[in-house]
Amino acid sequence: RTSSASVRMAPTAAEQHTRKAVGLAARDASGHLSPLAITRRSTGDDDVVIKILYCGICHSDLHSIKNDWKNAKYPMVPGHEITGEVNEVGKNVTKFKTGDRVGVGCMVNSCQSCESCNKGFENLCLGIIPTYNLVDLDGTITYGGYSSMVVVHERFVVRFPDTIPLEKGAPLLCAGITVYSPMKYHGLNIPGMHLGVLGLGGLGHVAVKFGKAFGMKVTVISSSPGKKQEALERLGADAFIVGKNDEEMKAAMSTMDGIINTVSANIPMAPLLGLLKPNGKMIMVGLPEKPMEIPPFALVATNKTLAGSLIGGMRDTQEMLDLAAKHNVTADIEVIGAEYVNTAMERLAKADVRYRFVIDIGNTLDKEDS
C-alpha cells in the first residue's frame, strides 16, 4: 500500500522537467536585489529555452522594484532587454535552433488571437503578458532577464543579427523598438525630414541614431547643456537646443516635422509644440507621473498631432534589429557584473549612466549566487 506521504512527495511530470534557475530578485519596495532560486516551466512544444548572457537595465525596472506604480508582485525578478543563446526548442519550433543568438523584449505572451495580435501588434493586445511582474497564462508569475535562463514562446523571441554584439544590442529590445515603432507608423522616417528628439537618455540617444539611419536631420532638445558635445560629436545629431534657452527655442520655432518625446518629467508643452511645423507630430514615449496640461490652441491652430506609442509588435521588433544591423545602430552601454546591480540602480536614479547599464549575466550571475 502506498502511503499518503509518498504520494505527496512524488513529483508531477511537469515538476520533473521544471528547470532550476537563479535570478536577482527584489523582495520588497526597498528594491534591493539579491540572488533567488527560481524555476522556469518545462519546455513546451512551442517554446524556446534561452541561456541568458546579457540583460539591459531599463528605467522601468527601477520603478517596478520600488513599486512606484503600485502593482509590484514580490519577489520580483526584473529585466526585459534579454539577449542570449538557444539551449533547446520545442518540437513545433521552426524559427530557431540550438546555438542561435536571440533576444526577448518587453513581452513574453499575449492572447495570440485578437485583432491586434493577428495584425502583428501583440504589444496592443489586452491580454499582453509582460516579461516580468504579471501572471502568465499558465498561472505562474513571470520572471525577467536578471536571471540565468528563460523559457519563452517562439512568437516572442527575435533573432539577433550576427553583426550586433549581444551586450550592445540588448537595450534595443526596449529602447530601440520604443522609438523605432512611432517613427515608422507616424511617417517620421523619411530622408530629409527634420526630427526633434526631446531628452537625451536611454531612449533619446537611440532615437538620434535611428533618425540618422533614416537620413533625417536630427535636433536634440535637452535641459542639460553639458550633453551638447556628445550629442553632436558622438551621437551624430545635427543640432542641439537647450530647452530652457528662450533664444534657442525661438530660433527653432516651426522647423520640425516631428518630435519623439522621451521625457518622463512634467514640463511645459506649449513651447515644445511650437517647435513643430504646421501638421507636425509629437509622439510621447515617456511617462510623466502627473497629468499634462495641453493648451488646445497649441494643437488646433496649426493642425498638430499629439500621440503616444507603446513599444512595438514582434514583426516590427525583428525589422528594427535588422535595420540596426544594416546601419550599425547599437546602444551606448556600461557593462556591469551582477554584484554591481544595486549600485547601478542608485546611479540610474541619479541619471548617472551613458546611456544604459547592461548586466553581464553569463559571466557573473552564477558567481554572485555562490
Residue frames as qw, qx, qy, qz and C-alpha x, y, z in Angstrom:
[[0.000, 0.887, 0.462, 0.000, 0.00, 0.00, 0.00],
 [0.406, 0.430, -0.021, 0.806, 1.31, 3.46, -0.94],
 [0.294, -0.549, -0.485, 0.614, 1.44, 5.90, 1.95],
 [0.164, 0.936, 0.311, 0.026, -0.06, 9.36, 1.66],
 [0.331, -0.802, 0.259, 0.425, 3.34, 10.83, 2.47],
 [0.495, -0.137, 0.648, 0.562, 4.95, 9.11, -0.51],
 [0.348, 0.686, 0.585, 0.255, 2.14, 10.32, -2.76],
 [0.052, -0.977, -0.096, 0.182, 2.75, 13.91, -1.71],
 [0.410, -0.646, 0.440, 0.470, 6.47, 13.60, -2.38],
 [0.619, 0.231, 0.629, 0.410, 6.12, 12.18, -5.88],
 [0.019, 0.452, -0.179, -0.874, 6.79, 14.96, -8.45],
 [0.666, 0.602, 0.329, -0.292, 4.41, 15.52, -11.31],
 [0.748, 0.343, 0.334, 0.460, 5.60, 15.18, -14.88],
 [0.204, 0.909, 0.057, 0.358, 5.74, 18.97, -15.16],
 [0.469, -0.846, 0.253, -0.022, 7.73, 19.27, -11.95],
 [0.863, -0.150, 0.339, 0.342, 10.20, 16.66, -13.14],
 [0.603, 0.428, 0.300, 0.603, 11.02, 18.80, -16.14],
 [0.108, -0.988, -0.102, -0.039, 10.83, 22.20, -14.43],
 [0.670, 0.407, -0.213, 0.584, 14.14, 23.95, -14.82],
 [0.524, -0.705, -0.204, 0.432, 16.06, 25.42, -11.93],
 [0.414, 0.649, 0.038, 0.637, 17.49, 28.89, -12.42],
 [0.418, -0.482, -0.345, 0.688, 18.83, 31.77, -10.37],
 [0.163, 0.787, 0.316, 0.504, 17.62, 35.34, -10.53],
 [0.223, 0.021, -0.341, 0.913, 18.34, 38.70, -8.96],
 [0.257, -0.635, -0.676, -0.272, 15.14, 39.49, -7.10],
 [0.143, -0.353, 0.274, -0.883, 13.62, 42.35, -5.14],
 [0.251, -0.302, -0.897, 0.204, 11.70, 41.10, -2.11],
 [0.097, -0.768, -0.523, 0.357, 10.03, 44.38, -1.16],
 [0.272, 0.925, 0.216, 0.153, 9.70, 48.04, -2.08],
 [0.436, -0.740, 0.293, 0.420, 13.23, 48.79, -0.89],
 [0.661, 0.713, -0.177, -0.154, 14.15, 47.50, -4.34],
 [0.258, -0.643, 0.718, 0.075, 17.26, 45.74, -3.06],
 [0.856, 0.329, -0.310, -0.252, 18.21, 42.94, -5.44],
 [0.326, -0.516, 0.787, -0.093, 19.79, 39.68, -4.29],
 [0.283, 0.177, -0.886, -0.321, 20.06, 36.11, -5.63],
 [0.687, 0.013, 0.427, -0.588, 16.96, 33.94, -5.54],
 [0.181, -0.035, 0.951, 0.249, 16.49, 30.35, -6.68],
 [0.589, 0.334, 0.091, -0.730, 13.63, 30.28, -9.18],
 [0.533, 0.119, 0.820, 0.174, 12.10, 27.74, -11.54],
 [0.335, 0.346, -0.379, -0.790, 11.20, 28.02, -15.18],
 [0.843, 0.177, 0.256, -0.439, 8.47, 25.97, -16.82],
 [0.663, -0.044, 0.691, 0.285, 9.21, 22.78, -18.70],
 [0.001, -0.290, 0.529, 0.798, 9.81, 23.17, -22.43],
 [0.624, 0.459, 0.452, -0.441, 6.50, 23.33, -24.27],
 [0.705, 0.359, 0.532, 0.301, 6.04, 22.33, -27.89],
 [0.349, 0.848, 0.197, 0.346, 6.22, 25.98, -29.00],
 [0.437, -0.885, 0.077, 0.139, 8.86, 27.10, -26.51],
 [0.607, 0.587, -0.329, 0.423, 12.44, 28.28, -26.85],
 [0.730, -0.620, -0.105, 0.268, 14.81, 27.76, -23.93],
 [0.384, 0.812, -0.152, 0.413, 17.36, 30.57, -23.72],
 [0.693, -0.325, -0.233, 0.600, 20.60, 30.79, -21.76],
 [0.026, 0.989, 0.125, 0.068, 20.70, 34.46, -20.82],
 [0.714, 0.126, -0.086, 0.683, 24.04, 36.17, -21.43],
 [0.159, 0.052, -0.123, 0.978, 23.14, 39.84, -21.06],
 [0.086, -0.748, -0.655, -0.065, 20.24, 41.94, -19.81],
 [0.153, 0.441, -0.001, 0.885, 19.88, 45.69, -20.03],
 [0.166, -0.463, -0.632, 0.599, 18.60, 47.79, -17.12],
 [0.008, -0.592, -0.453, -0.666, 15.61, 49.90, -18.15],
 [0.103, -0.255, 0.343, -0.898, 14.38, 52.80, -16.03],
 [0.724, -0.276, -0.221, -0.592, 11.07, 50.97, -15.72],
 [0.731, -0.064, -0.639, 0.232, 12.94, 48.22, -13.85],
 [0.207, 0.106, -0.491, 0.840, 13.80, 50.76, -11.19],
 [0.478, -0.209, 0.004, -0.853, 10.19, 51.97, -10.97],
 [0.795, -0.144, -0.493, -0.322, 8.96, 48.38, -10.74],
 [0.629, -0.050, -0.661, 0.407, 11.24, 47.11, -7.99],
 [0.063, 0.045, -0.410, 0.909, 10.44, 50.24, -5.93],
 [0.033, 0.564, 0.822, -0.077, 6.70, 49.69, -6.51],
 [0.007, -0.233, 0.018, 0.972, 6.36, 53.23, -7.84],
 [0.387, -0.060, -0.517, -0.761, 3.43, 52.09, -9.99],
 [0.538, -0.147, 0.520, -0.647, 1.72, 50.26, -7.10],
 [0.893, 0.191, -0.148, -0.380, 1.48, 46.95, -8.97],
 [0.177, 0.559, -0.805, 0.091, 4.53, 45.07, -7.72],
 [0.957, -0.174, -0.106, -0.204, 4.39, 41.32, -7.16],
 [0.024, -0.694, 0.695, -0.186, 7.25, 40.21, -4.93],
 [0.468, -0.517, 0.372, 0.613, 9.63, 38.51, -5.17],
 [0.562, 0.802, 0.082, -0.184, 10.28, 40.29, -8.47],
 [0.625, -0.193, 0.465, 0.597, 13.00, 39.42, -10.98],
 [0.343, 0.811, 0.061, -0.470, 13.08, 42.40, -13.39],
 [0.255, -0.425, 0.653, 0.573, 14.62, 42.77, -16.84],
 [0.686, 0.546, 0.455, -0.156, 13.14, 42.95, -20.35],
 [0.404, 0.814, -0.371, -0.189, 16.18, 43.58, -22.54],
 [0.791, -0.302, 0.533, 0.008, 17.38, 40.00, -22.79],
 [0.612, 0.604, -0.466, -0.206, 19.97, 38.51, -25.11],
 [0.583, -0.409, 0.697, -0.075, 21.47, 35.04, -25.13],
 [0.242, 0.304, -0.841, -0.376, 21.71, 31.69, -26.88],
 [0.840, -0.075, -0.155, -0.515, 19.15, 28.98, -27.56],
 [0.266, -0.393, 0.859, -0.192, 19.68, 25.86, -25.43],
 [0.226, 0.205, 0.952, 0.017, 16.65, 23.85, -26.52],
 [0.393, 0.071, -0.223, -0.889, 13.50, 24.17, -28.64],
 [0.642, 0.158, 0.604, -0.445, 10.10, 22.50, -28.53],
 [0.511, 0.128, 0.793, 0.306, 9.01, 20.12, -31.26],
 [0.378, 0.782, 0.493, 0.047, 6.85, 22.70, -33.06],
 [0.145, -0.845, 0.139, 0.495, 9.51, 25.43, -33.18],
 [0.765, 0.483, 0.297, 0.306, 10.66, 26.24, -36.71],
 [0.207, 0.956, -0.065, 0.197, 12.32, 29.66, -36.44],
 [0.169, -0.802, 0.534, -0.208, 15.15, 28.77, -34.05],
 [0.918, 0.052, -0.379, 0.107, 17.62, 26.02, -33.29],
 [0.747, -0.586, -0.029, 0.311, 20.16, 25.29, -30.56],
 [0.617, -0.144, 0.161, 0.757, 23.02, 27.78, -30.58],
 [0.203, 0.708, 0.370, 0.566, 21.13, 30.64, -32.24],
 [0.197, -0.082, -0.295, 0.931, 21.71, 34.18, -30.96],
 [0.182, -0.636, -0.659, -0.358, 18.35, 35.52, -29.80],
 [0.011, 0.139, -0.337, 0.931, 16.62, 38.21, -27.81],
 [0.230, -0.624, -0.746, -0.025, 13.48, 38.72, -25.72],
 [0.052, 0.393, -0.029, 0.918, 11.98, 42.13, -25.10],
 [0.260, -0.196, 0.378, -0.867, 9.12, 43.58, -23.07],
 [0.791, -0.015, 0.154, -0.592, 6.55, 40.80, -23.55],
 [0.117, -0.277, 0.952, 0.060, 6.53, 37.01, -23.43],
 [0.128, 0.352, 0.923, 0.089, 2.92, 36.22, -24.32],
 [0.355, 0.115, -0.013, -0.928, -0.42, 37.55, -25.49],
 [0.735, 0.209, 0.464, -0.449, -3.80, 36.07, -26.41],
 [0.231, -0.254, 0.783, 0.519, -2.37, 35.47, -29.94],
 [0.212, 0.415, 0.852, 0.237, -5.87, 35.54, -31.46],
 [0.114, 0.787, 0.378, -0.475, -7.32, 39.07, -31.21],
 [0.514, 0.836, 0.160, 0.108, -7.34, 41.65, -33.99],
 [0.091, -0.918, 0.383, 0.044, -4.19, 43.34, -32.70],
 [0.615, -0.374, 0.675, 0.162, -2.27, 40.05, -32.45],
 [0.735, 0.405, 0.521, 0.154, -3.43, 38.95, -35.89],
 [0.396, 0.909, 0.026, 0.130, -2.13, 42.22, -37.35],
 [0.722, 0.261, -0.284, 0.574, 1.26, 41.83, -35.68],
 [0.080, -0.629, 0.245, -0.734, 0.64, 44.29, -32.86],
 [0.668, -0.305, -0.657, 0.172, 0.95, 41.95, -29.89],
 [0.272, 0.015, -0.392, 0.879, 2.00, 44.99, -27.85],
 [0.348, -0.150, -0.023, -0.925, -1.57, 46.32, -28.12],
 [0.549, -0.253, -0.775, -0.188, -3.28, 43.07, -27.07],
 [0.520, -0.624, 0.098, -0.575, -5.46, 43.45, -23.99],
 [0.948, -0.315, 0.014, -0.032, -4.06, 40.12, -22.83],
 [0.492, 0.669, -0.459, 0.316, -0.40, 41.09, -23.15],
 [0.849, -0.489, -0.093, 0.176, 1.92, 39.33, -20.68],
 [0.085, 0.912, -0.385, 0.117, 4.93, 41.47, -19.78],
 [0.650, 0.372, -0.625, 0.221, 8.30, 39.78, -19.36],
 [0.353, -0.053, -0.748, 0.560, 8.08, 40.16, -15.59],
 [0.104, 0.109, 0.484, -0.862, 5.70, 41.03, -12.76],
 [0.649, 0.074, -0.075, -0.753, 2.47, 39.55, -14.12],
 [0.676, -0.024, 0.713, -0.185, 0.66, 36.22, -14.02],
 [0.137, 0.276, -0.755, -0.578, 1.23, 34.25, -17.22],
 [0.703, -0.003, -0.343, -0.623, -1.43, 32.14, -18.90],
 [0.680, -0.020, -0.729, 0.073, -0.21, 29.04, -17.03],
 [0.622, -0.726, -0.269, -0.117, -0.76, 30.74, -13.66],
 [0.734, -0.243, -0.138, 0.619, 2.90, 31.40, -12.87],
 [0.081, -0.941, 0.005, 0.329, 4.42, 34.82, -12.15],
 [0.727, 0.606, -0.051, 0.319, 6.72, 35.94, -14.94],
 [0.585, -0.650, 0.164, 0.456, 10.36, 36.47, -14.01],
 [0.424, 0.890, -0.112, -0.128, 12.53, 38.71, -16.15],
 [0.781, 0.530, -0.246, 0.222, 16.03, 38.72, -17.54],
 [0.121, -0.716, 0.592, -0.349, 18.09, 39.33, -14.41],
 [0.858, -0.182, 0.427, -0.223, 18.31, 35.53, -14.36],
 [0.369, -0.406, 0.768, 0.330, 20.30, 32.67, -15.76],
 [0.052, 0.097, 0.858, 0.502, 17.75, 31.35, -18.26],
 [0.473, 0.285, 0.262, -0.791, 14.22, 31.78, -19.54],
 [0.277, 0.243, 0.897, 0.246, 11.61, 29.75, -21.44],
 [0.273, 0.470, 0.054, -0.838, 9.58, 31.76, -23.97],
 [0.688, 0.521, 0.493, -0.108, 7.02, 31.02, -26.68],
 [0.595, 0.116, 0.450, 0.655, 8.65, 31.11, -30.10],
 [0.201, 0.818, 0.414, 0.344, 6.48, 34.02, -31.24],
 [0.255, -0.966, -0.014, -0.044, 8.06, 36.33, -28.67],
 [0.678, -0.421, 0.338, 0.499, 11.69, 35.56, -29.48],
 [0.465, 0.864, -0.108, -0.158, 13.67, 37.54, -32.06],
 [0.889, 0.140, 0.056, 0.432, 16.75, 36.51, -33.99],
 [0.267, -0.866, 0.146, 0.397, 19.83, 38.61, -33.28],
 [0.658, 0.730, -0.168, 0.071, 21.85, 39.66, -36.33],
 [0.886, -0.080, -0.114, 0.441, 25.44, 38.37, -36.21],
 [0.427, 0.486, -0.072, 0.759, 26.87, 41.87, -36.63],
 [0.348, -0.731, 0.064, -0.583, 25.29, 43.27, -33.45],
 [0.257, 0.206, -0.808, 0.488, 27.11, 42.40, -30.20],
 [0.437, -0.512, -0.735, -0.079, 24.63, 40.90, -27.75],
 [0.358, -0.479, -0.444, 0.667, 25.54, 43.34, -24.99],
 [0.029, -0.212, 0.117, 0.970, 25.25, 46.47, -27.16],
 [0.295, -0.200, -0.641, -0.680, 22.07, 45.24, -28.80],
 [0.212, -0.372, -0.856, 0.291, 20.20, 44.25, -25.63],
 [0.072, 0.440, 0.361, -0.819, 18.77, 47.75, -24.96],
 [0.232, 0.087, -0.514, -0.821, 17.34, 47.86, -28.48],
 [0.239, -0.302, -0.914, -0.128, 14.74, 45.29, -27.35],
 [0.121, -0.734, -0.566, 0.356, 13.08, 48.03, -25.29],
 [0.085, -0.684, 0.041, 0.723, 14.61, 51.42, -26.07],
 [0.128, -0.166, 0.677, 0.706, 15.12, 50.59, -29.74],
 [0.010, -0.442, -0.831, -0.336, 11.63, 49.37, -30.57],
 [0.098, -0.720, -0.510, 0.460, 10.09, 52.09, -28.37],
 [0.028, 0.665, -0.133, -0.734, 11.46, 54.83, -30.63],
 [0.102, -0.106, 0.789, 0.597, 11.54, 52.89, -33.93],
 [0.134, 0.486, 0.862, 0.046, 7.86, 51.98, -33.94],
 [0.126, 0.826, 0.359, -0.415, 6.44, 55.54, -33.67],
 [0.058, -0.564, 0.435, 0.700, 8.95, 56.80, -36.21],
 [0.127, 0.062, 0.887, 0.439, 7.72, 54.15, -38.65],
 [0.057, 0.572, 0.817, 0.049, 3.99, 54.48, -38.10],
 [0.017, 0.866, 0.282, -0.414, 3.87, 58.27, -37.88],
 [0.619, 0.719, 0.151, 0.278, 5.94, 58.82, -41.00],
 [0.199, -0.935, 0.290, 0.042, 8.96, 60.18, -39.17],
 [0.746, -0.259, 0.529, 0.310, 11.41, 58.02, -41.09],
 [0.634, 0.715, 0.248, 0.162, 11.71, 59.90, -44.37],
 [0.631, -0.045, 0.078, 0.770, 15.11, 61.17, -45.55],
 [0.171, 0.398, 0.169, 0.885, 15.42, 64.93, -45.34],
 [0.449, -0.754, -0.384, -0.288, 12.75, 65.39, -42.69],
 [0.078, 0.524, -0.484, 0.697, 13.62, 67.28, -39.53],
 [0.721, -0.415, -0.554, -0.032, 13.21, 65.21, -36.35],
 [0.186, -0.673, 0.415, -0.583, 13.39, 66.59, -32.83],
 [0.702, -0.172, -0.669, 0.172, 14.41, 64.26, -30.01],
 [0.351, -0.734, 0.149, -0.562, 13.32, 65.55, -26.62],
 [0.757, -0.538, 0.343, -0.138, 15.53, 64.14, -23.86],
 [0.563, 0.572, -0.596, 0.030, 18.92, 62.51, -24.29],
 [0.564, -0.426, 0.647, -0.286, 18.88, 59.39, -22.14],
 [0.473, -0.080, 0.873, 0.092, 18.41, 55.68, -22.78],
 [0.538, 0.614, 0.577, -0.036, 15.58, 56.25, -25.27],
 [0.227, 0.926, -0.022, -0.302, 16.73, 59.57, -26.70],
 [0.173, -0.637, 0.640, 0.395, 20.23, 58.54, -27.70],
 [0.448, 0.127, 0.854, 0.232, 18.84, 55.56, -29.65],
 [0.397, 0.791, 0.434, -0.170, 16.23, 57.81, -31.31],
 [0.046, 0.840, -0.332, -0.427, 19.05, 60.07, -32.54],
 [0.288, -0.331, 0.827, 0.352, 20.82, 57.08, -34.09],
 [0.437, 0.424, 0.788, 0.091, 17.71, 55.75, -35.82],
 [0.271, 0.881, 0.181, -0.342, 16.86, 59.24, -37.08],
 [0.008, -0.714, 0.548, 0.436, 20.28, 59.48, -38.72],
 [0.391, -0.029, 0.893, 0.220, 19.92, 55.91, -40.05],
 [0.420, 0.663, 0.616, -0.069, 16.73, 57.07, -41.78],
 [0.435, 0.314, 0.301, 0.789, 18.59, 60.00, -43.34],
 [0.156, -0.890, -0.399, -0.156, 16.87, 62.71, -41.31],
 [0.156, 0.553, -0.314, 0.756, 18.09, 65.98, -39.85],
 [0.640, -0.498, -0.571, 0.124, 18.07, 65.42, -36.08],
 [0.014, -0.616, 0.273, -0.739, 17.95, 68.08, -33.38],
 [0.508, -0.298, -0.727, 0.354, 18.28, 67.17, -29.72],
 [0.284, -0.697, -0.019, -0.658, 16.24, 69.21, -27.23],
 [0.691, -0.207, -0.590, 0.361, 17.62, 68.84, -23.71],
 [0.372, -0.912, -0.078, -0.157, 17.63, 70.60, -20.36],
 [0.751, -0.510, 0.206, 0.365, 21.31, 69.68, -19.92],
 [0.339, 0.893, -0.258, -0.141, 23.74, 71.97, -21.78],
 [0.352, -0.601, 0.710, 0.102, 26.56, 69.59, -20.84],
 [0.733, 0.152, 0.661, 0.042, 25.21, 66.98, -23.24],
 [0.481, 0.799, -0.056, -0.356, 25.69, 69.16, -26.33],
 [0.067, 0.659, -0.704, -0.256, 29.13, 67.91, -27.29],
 [0.343, -0.082, 0.935, 0.020, 28.31, 64.22, -27.02],
 [0.581, 0.563, 0.485, -0.334, 25.01, 64.74, -28.86],
 [0.464, 0.815, -0.177, -0.299, 26.72, 66.38, -31.81],
 [0.147, 0.675, -0.714, -0.115, 30.08, 64.62, -31.89],
 [0.231, -0.205, 0.945, -0.107, 29.43, 61.12, -30.55],
 [0.488, 0.371, 0.743, -0.270, 25.82, 60.50, -31.46],
 [0.288, 0.154, 0.638, 0.697, 25.79, 62.42, -34.74],
 [0.124, 0.801, 0.532, -0.244, 22.95, 64.87, -34.09],
 [0.421, 0.554, 0.269, 0.666, 22.84, 67.87, -36.42],
 [0.079, -0.601, 0.089, -0.791, 21.81, 70.45, -33.83],
 [0.438, -0.316, -0.721, 0.433, 21.28, 70.87, -30.10],
 [0.217, -0.637, -0.130, -0.728, 18.81, 73.11, -28.30],
 [0.157, -0.071, -0.736, 0.654, 18.74, 73.85, -24.58],
 [0.163, -0.600, -0.740, -0.256, 15.04, 73.73, -23.75],
 [0.312, -0.768, -0.390, 0.400, 15.33, 76.47, -21.15],
 [0.290, -0.281, 0.232, 0.885, 17.12, 78.85, -23.51],
 [0.400, 0.696, 0.419, -0.424, 14.39, 81.13, -24.88],
 [0.221, 0.709, -0.387, -0.546, 16.52, 82.43, -27.76],
 [0.062, -0.233, 0.926, 0.290, 17.44, 78.95, -28.98],
 [0.321, 0.403, 0.838, -0.181, 13.83, 77.78, -28.71],
 [0.348, 0.751, 0.174, -0.534, 12.54, 80.84, -30.57],
 [0.128, 0.587, -0.604, -0.524, 15.05, 80.34, -33.38],
 [0.047, -0.062, 0.977, 0.198, 13.80, 76.77, -33.87],
 [0.488, 0.355, 0.488, -0.630, 10.07, 77.59, -33.92],
 [0.741, 0.529, 0.167, -0.379, 8.07, 75.85, -36.67],
 [0.231, 0.662, -0.663, -0.262, 11.08, 73.98, -38.05],
 [0.198, -0.227, 0.951, -0.067, 10.45, 70.33, -37.10],
 [0.550, -0.038, -0.616, -0.562, 8.32, 67.73, -38.84],
 [0.811, -0.396, -0.391, -0.178, 8.07, 65.64, -35.71],
 [0.119, -0.625, 0.608, -0.475, 9.32, 65.23, -32.15],
 [0.747, -0.181, -0.637, 0.053, 9.93, 62.00, -30.26],
 [0.332, -0.700, 0.269, -0.572, 9.26, 62.95, -26.65],
 [0.707, 0.023, -0.679, 0.198, 11.24, 60.62, -24.35],
 [0.017, 0.365, -0.489, 0.792, 10.97, 62.74, -21.20],
 [0.461, -0.427, -0.778, 0.027, 9.24, 61.39, -18.10],
 [0.184, -0.299, -0.412, 0.841, 9.15, 64.72, -16.28],
 [0.157, 0.823, 0.545, -0.043, 6.25, 67.16, -16.32],
 [0.315, -0.247, 0.182, 0.898, 7.38, 70.09, -18.46],
 [0.368, 0.600, 0.154, -0.693, 5.52, 72.89, -20.27],
 [0.625, 0.263, 0.691, 0.249, 4.20, 71.55, -23.56],
 [0.376, 0.881, 0.229, -0.176, 3.26, 74.69, -25.45],
 [0.013, -0.819, 0.455, 0.349, 6.84, 75.80, -26.22],
 [0.412, -0.213, 0.847, 0.260, 7.70, 72.31, -27.45],
 [0.519, 0.561, 0.644, 0.013, 4.63, 72.07, -29.66],
 [0.205, 0.919, -0.027, -0.334, 5.70, 75.46, -31.04],
 [0.277, -0.525, 0.678, 0.433, 8.83, 73.82, -32.49],
 [0.521, 0.259, 0.796, 0.169, 6.65, 71.79, -34.87],
 [0.072, 0.025, -0.489, -0.869, 5.76, 72.86, -38.38],
 [0.670, 0.110, 0.098, -0.728, 2.06, 73.04, -39.26],
 [0.916, 0.114, -0.263, -0.280, 0.76, 69.43, -39.38],
 [0.269, 0.491, -0.773, 0.299, 3.71, 68.36, -37.23],
 [0.845, -0.331, -0.376, -0.190, 3.52, 65.48, -34.76],
 [0.122, -0.573, 0.687, -0.430, 4.78, 64.95, -31.23],
 [0.831, -0.111, -0.523, -0.155, 4.90, 61.31, -30.19],
 [0.426, -0.657, 0.463, -0.416, 5.15, 60.56, -26.49],
 [0.802, 0.074, -0.590, 0.052, 7.08, 57.53, -25.33],
 [0.186, 0.189, -0.654, 0.709, 7.98, 58.84, -21.86],
 [0.458, -0.571, -0.660, -0.169, 5.57, 58.55, -18.95],
 [0.031, -0.422, 0.331, -0.843, 5.31, 61.64, -16.72],
 [0.142, -0.212, -0.880, 0.401, 3.81, 60.84, -13.33],
 [0.188, 0.507, 0.459, -0.705, 1.27, 63.68, -13.35],
 [0.487, 0.685, 0.534, 0.092, -1.35, 64.63, -15.99],
 [0.391, 0.005, 0.245, 0.887, -0.13, 67.07, -18.60],
 [0.221, 0.749, 0.310, -0.543, -1.61, 70.45, -19.40],
 [0.422, 0.179, 0.602, 0.654, -2.08, 70.90, -23.15],
 [0.208, 0.502, 0.097, -0.834, -3.21, 74.33, -24.38],
 [0.659, 0.474, 0.583, -0.049, -5.79, 73.47, -27.08],
 [0.394, 0.890, -0.067, -0.220, -4.67, 76.28, -29.37],
 [0.225, -0.646, 0.683, 0.258, -1.14, 74.84, -29.42],
 [0.450, 0.065, 0.870, 0.190, -2.60, 71.86, -31.28],
 [0.442, 0.665, 0.591, -0.118, -5.64, 73.21, -33.08],
 [0.148, 0.865, -0.053, -0.477, -4.31, 76.45, -34.55],
 [0.236, 0.651, -0.618, -0.373, -1.73, 74.79, -36.79],
 [0.909, 0.161, -0.212, -0.321, -3.23, 71.31, -37.12],
 [0.147, 0.535, -0.804, 0.212, -0.72, 69.49, -34.93],
 [0.864, -0.182, -0.420, -0.212, -0.90, 65.98, -33.52],
 [0.232, -0.545, 0.701, -0.397, -0.04, 64.71, -30.07],
 [0.896, 0.004, -0.357, -0.265, 0.11, 60.92, -29.88],
 [0.538, -0.570, 0.601, -0.153, 1.51, 58.12, -27.75],
 [0.749, 0.358, -0.538, -0.145, 3.27, 54.88, -28.56],
 [0.730, -0.478, 0.447, -0.195, 3.93, 51.69, -26.59],
 [0.513, -0.333, 0.739, 0.282, 6.94, 49.56, -27.64],
 [0.490, 0.421, -0.469, -0.603, 6.04, 47.62, -30.81],
 [0.955, 0.056, 0.096, -0.277, 4.93, 44.26, -32.18],
 [0.766, -0.316, 0.497, 0.257, 7.20, 41.29, -32.74],
 [0.702, 0.525, 0.329, 0.351, 7.40, 41.71, -36.52],
 [0.149, 0.949, -0.063, 0.270, 8.47, 45.32, -36.10],
 [0.573, -0.730, 0.366, 0.074, 10.98, 44.37, -33.40],
 [0.808, 0.000, 0.452, 0.377, 12.71, 41.97, -35.78],
 [0.478, 0.763, 0.227, 0.371, 12.58, 44.59, -38.54],
 [0.199, -0.963, 0.157, -0.095, 14.13, 47.14, -36.16],
 [0.705, -0.497, 0.444, 0.243, 17.01, 44.80, -35.30],
 [0.744, 0.316, 0.421, 0.412, 17.69, 44.06, -38.96],
 [0.261, 0.906, 0.087, 0.322, 17.76, 47.79, -39.78],
 [0.444, -0.854, 0.269, 0.032, 20.03, 48.41, -36.79],
 [0.798, -0.185, 0.445, 0.362, 22.44, 45.79, -38.10],
 [0.596, 0.613, 0.320, 0.407, 22.43, 47.38, -41.55],
 [0.121, 0.882, -0.022, 0.455, 23.23, 50.84, -40.19],
 [0.556, 0.115, -0.555, 0.608, 25.36, 49.81, -37.20],
 [0.382, -0.605, 0.056, -0.696, 22.91, 51.17, -34.65],
 [0.632, -0.231, -0.684, 0.280, 23.64, 49.98, -31.12],
 [0.425, -0.881, -0.168, -0.127, 23.15, 51.41, -27.64],
 [0.251, 0.612, -0.516, 0.544, 25.92, 53.19, -25.74],
 [0.833, -0.438, -0.307, -0.145, 26.35, 50.99, -22.69],
 [0.100, -0.626, 0.677, -0.374, 28.22, 50.35, -19.47],
 [0.792, -0.062, -0.597, -0.108, 28.60, 46.62, -18.82],
 [0.349, -0.570, 0.519, -0.532, 28.39, 45.62, -15.16],
 [0.298, 0.050, -0.947, 0.111, 28.59, 42.44, -13.11],
 [0.512, -0.543, -0.613, -0.260, 25.67, 41.03, -11.15],
 [0.538, -0.405, -0.477, 0.565, 27.32, 42.11, -7.91],
 [0.180, -0.068, 0.000, 0.981, 27.11, 45.77, -9.00],
 [0.066, -0.524, -0.693, -0.491, 23.40, 45.83, -9.81],
 [0.297, -0.789, -0.490, 0.220, 22.24, 47.67, -6.67],
 [0.317, -0.501, 0.096, 0.799, 24.87, 50.36, -7.14],
 [0.137, 0.165, 0.613, 0.760, 23.78, 50.66, -10.76],
 [0.146, -0.710, -0.666, -0.176, 20.19, 51.24, -9.65],
 [0.325, -0.744, -0.230, 0.536, 21.35, 54.03, -7.34],
 [0.254, -0.288, 0.366, 0.848, 23.26, 55.63, -10.18],
 [0.064, 0.408, 0.732, 0.542, 20.33, 55.19, -12.58],
 [0.182, -0.796, -0.553, 0.164, 18.08, 57.07, -10.14],
 [0.232, -0.748, 0.048, 0.621, 20.52, 59.98, -10.47],
 [0.657, 0.750, 0.048, -0.068, 20.74, 59.64, -14.28],
 [0.224, -0.761, 0.578, 0.189, 24.41, 58.77, -13.83],
 [0.686, 0.020, 0.687, 0.237, 24.83, 56.49, -16.85],
 [0.350, 0.630, -0.326, -0.612, 25.67, 56.99, -20.53],
 [0.437, -0.184, -0.041, -0.880, 23.27, 55.63, -21.55],
 [0.885, -0.176, -0.188, -0.388, 22.32, 52.11, -20.49],
 [0.363, -0.475, 0.783, -0.171, 23.61, 49.65, -17.91],
 [0.841, 0.165, -0.417, -0.301, 23.83, 46.07, -19.19],
 [0.669, -0.499, 0.520, -0.182, 24.36, 43.17, -16.79],
 [0.397, 0.433, -0.796, -0.145, 26.87, 40.52, -17.84],
 [0.849, -0.237, 0.172, -0.440, 24.61, 37.68, -16.74],
 [0.930, 0.237, -0.281, -0.005, 26.56, 34.85, -18.35],
 [0.584, 0.383, -0.505, 0.507, 29.87, 35.56, -16.64],
 [0.031, 0.348, -0.499, 0.793, 28.79, 36.96, -13.27],
 [0.667, -0.367, -0.064, -0.645, 25.36, 35.78, -12.09],
 [0.899, -0.148, -0.411, 0.036, 26.40, 32.26, -11.05],
 [0.481, 0.218, -0.466, 0.710, 29.38, 33.77, -9.25],
 [0.283, -0.386, 0.189, -0.857, 27.03, 36.13, -7.41],
 [0.827, -0.289, -0.248, -0.414, 24.80, 33.19, -6.47],
 [0.817, -0.015, -0.491, 0.302, 27.70, 31.27, -4.96]]
